[in-house]
């Protein structure tokens, strides 16, 4: 079996990417310390054609060599904005019509395998700090609480890995083709 080359995959340029249809998906990064994790979230957001990344609190913003190291330039293609307070970000997103999905282990959470996003509905997935998770005030402000089932000895996954797992169902439900540009 021959592996595809970068040329075989017909990837969009940054300009083409900016014009193409996006998945109605935002990733809200609540006080994430690791610039490598932030870069990875940007890279995954590019791969799933997310509408934007919302960086909050202490989460670093581009430009940054450390973010670029793992984002591989995705911080240049994916729209992003920063809020000092995640609760303010959530309020703004809700006013813009986003459904707030908190990725956190809480009583009554929906397991990832049971999460069935509605195509076309706008989802803002909130991921939290590497140590403390999503801030309690943000958890309280969510519309949906999503949990990734696990069977090992650890109680959580890396924040960038968790974000990618949570983004997949939204991307899948919208059937966005990342290789087609929107000419309109």
C-alpha positions in Angstrom: 0.0 0.0 0.0 1.4 3.4 -1.0 1.2 6.2 1.5 -0.3 9.4 0.1 2.0 12.3 -0.3 1.0 15.9 0.7 0.4 16.6 -3.0 -1.9 13.6 -3.3 -4.2 14.9 -0.6 -4.9 18.3 -2.3 -4.7 20.3 0.8 -6.0 23.9 0.7 -3.8 26.9 1.0 -4.4 29.2 3.9 -6.3 31.6 1.6 -8.4 28.7 0.2 -9.0 27.4 3.8 -10.2 30.8 4.9 -12.8 30.8 2.1 -14.1 27.3 2.5 -17.2 26.3 4.5 -16.5 25.7 8.2 -17.8 23.2 10.7 -20.2 25.0 13.1 -17.7 24.3 15.9 -15.7 26.5 18.2 -13.2 25.3 20.8 -13.0 27.3 24.0 -9.7 26.9 25.8 -10.2 27.6 29.5 -6.9 28.6 31.2 -4.7 26.0 29.5 -1.1 26.5 30.5 0.7 24.4 27.9 1.5 26.2 24.6 2.1 22.8 23.0 -1.5 21.8 23.9 -2.8 25.1 22.5 -0.8 24.5 19.3 -2.2 21.0 19.1 -5.8 22.3 19.5 -5.2 24.8 16.7 -3.9 22.0 14.4 -6.9 19.7 15.2 -9.2 22.7 14.7 -7.7 23.2 11.2 -8.1 19.5 10.4 -11.8 19.6 11.3 -12.4 23.0 9.7 -13.5 24.5 13.1 -15.0 28.0 12.9 -12.7 29.3 15.6 -10.6 28.8 18.7 -11.5 30.9 21.7 -8.5 31.4 24.1 -9.4 32.4 27.6 -7.6 33.6 30.8 -4.0 32.5 31.0 -4.1 30.6 27.7 -1.4 32.0 25.4 -2.2 33.6 22.1 -0.4 33.5 18.8 2.1 34.5 17.6 4.3 32.2 19.6 7.1 29.9 18.6 5.9 27.3 21.1 2.4 27.3 19.7 3.7 27.2 16.2 5.8 24.2 17.0 2.8 21.9 17.3 0.2 24.0 15.3 2.5 23.8 12.2 1.0 27.0 11.0 -2.7 26.2 11.8 -2.7 29.3 14.1 -2.5 31.3 10.8 -5.5 29.5 9.2 -7.9 29.1 12.1 -9.7 32.2 13.3 -9.2 32.9 17.0 -10.0 35.4 19.7 -9.1 35.9 23.3 -11.2 36.7 26.4 -9.8 37.5 29.8 -12.6 35.6 31.5 -14.1 32.3 30.2 -17.5 33.1 31.6 -17.6 36.3 29.5 -16.5 34.2 26.5 -19.4 31.7 27.1 -21.9 34.6 27.4 -20.7 36.1 24.2 -20.8 32.7 22.4 -24.3 32.0 23.7 -25.5 35.4 22.5 -24.1 34.5 19.1 -26.2 31.3 19.0 -23.7 28.7 20.1 -24.6 25.7 22.3 -22.1 25.4 25.1 -20.6 21.9 25.5 -18.4 21.5 28.6 -16.0 18.6 28.4 -15.9 17.6 32.0 -16.8 14.7 34.3 -20.0 15.7 36.2 -23.0 13.9 37.5 -25.5 13.4 34.6 -22.9 14.0 31.9 -23.5 12.6 28.4 -20.9 9.9 27.5 -19.1 10.7 24.2 -20.4 7.6 22.4 -24.0 8.9 23.2 -23.4 12.4 22.0 -25.4 13.0 18.8 -24.8 16.5 17.5 -27.5 18.0 15.3 -26.1 18.9 11.8 -25.9 22.7 11.4 -26.3 23.5 15.1 -23.4 25.6 16.4 -21.4 23.8 19.2 -18.7 25.5 21.4 -16.7 22.8 23.1 -15.0 24.0 26.3 -11.8 22.3 27.4 -10.1 23.0 30.7 -6.9 23.5 32.5 -4.5 20.5 32.7 -4.7 20.3 36.5 -8.1 21.7 37.5 -10.2 21.0 34.5 -13.0 23.5 33.5 -13.7 26.2 36.0 -16.8 25.5 38.1 -18.5 28.8 37.0 -18.0 27.7 33.3 -19.3 24.2 34.1 -22.4 25.7 35.6 -23.0 27.9 32.5 -22.9 25.0 30.0 -25.9 23.5 28.1 -24.4 20.1 27.7 -21.8 18.2 29.7 -19.8 15.7 27.8 -17.6 13.0 29.3 -15.1 10.7 27.6 -15.4 7.1 29.0 -12.1 5.6 30.2 -11.1 2.3 31.6 -7.5 2.8 32.8 -6.0 4.0 36.1 -6.0 7.7 35.2 -9.1 9.9 35.5 -8.4 12.2 32.5 -6.7 12.4 29.1 -4.4 15.1 27.8 -6.5 18.3 27.1 -5.5 18.4 23.4 -6.4 14.7 22.9 -9.7 15.2 24.8 -10.5 18.2 22.6 -9.9 16.2 19.4 -12.1 13.4 20.6 -14.9 15.8 21.4 -14.6 17.7 18.1 -14.9 14.5 16.0 -18.7 13.9 16.4 -19.5 17.5 15.5 -17.3 17.4 12.4 -18.7 14.0 11.4 -22.3 15.1 11.8 -21.8 18.1 9.5 -19.9 16.2 6.7 -17.7 19.1 5.9 -15.3 18.5 3.1 -12.0 20.2 4.0 -10.8 19.8 0.4 -13.5 22.0 -1.2 -13.4 25.7 -1.1 -16.6 27.8 -0.9 -16.5 30.2 -3.9 -19.6 32.1 -2.8 
